[in-house]
């Protein structure tokens, strides 16, 4: 019984750790790596507050518990 309770507590803690929000800089770096791997030559990624988002279609990520967004803009060459 005690082992079962400890196991359940450990599993619950593991689930919470996995659901922890990522820092904006870390998430931006991951997104940037994916964009570069796709071969996009010219783009901008910007971290902004939610109320600064003008076009939801440009949002490629959310960080800091959803209070900030990462905006992507591709530039034409």
N, C-alpha and C positions, 0 to 999 in steps of 0.2 A: 504494500500500500504506500509506504513512504517513498519507495523508488519510483512508483508511478507518479506520485505528486511532484517529485523533483524533476522527473523527465518532462512532465507537462509544463512546469515552470520554465525549464530551459528552452523548450520549444517555443513558448510564448515570447520569451526574451529574444530569441533568434528572429522570430517574425517581426518584432518591433524594430530590431536593428536593420533588417533588410528594407523596411519601409521608411527609414529615416531619409529626410530630404537631402539632396546633394547640394553642396555649395555652388553658387552660380559660376565661379571660375572653373570648377571641375567639369560641370555640365557643358559649359561653353567650349572647353578644350575637346571634349568627346565629340560634340557636334562638328567642330572645326575639322577634326581628324576624318570624320565621315565625308564631309564636303570635299576635302582635299583628295581623299581616296576616289571620289567620283570624278575627279579631274576638272572641277569648276575653277576657271582661271581667275576670276575677279568677283569678289563678294565682300559683304560687310556683315559681321555679327555684332549685335549691340545688346547690352543688358539694360533694361529700363524698368521703371515702376509700372504697375498695372495701368494706372490712369494715363500713362503716356503712350499707350498702344493705340494707334490710329486705325490700323487695318489688322484684324485678327488673322487674316490669311498669311501674314508675314511672321507670325509667332511659330517658332520651332522648338521651344522649350519653356519650362516653368521651373523656378527655383525659389529658395528661401520660403518654403511653406506656401508657395503660390503667390507670394506678394510681389514677385518680380518675374519678368518674361525675357526671353532671348529672342530677338528679332533678326531675321535673315533678309538681306537684300542682295540680289544678284545684279552685277553691273555688266552692261554690254560693252564689248570691246570695239 
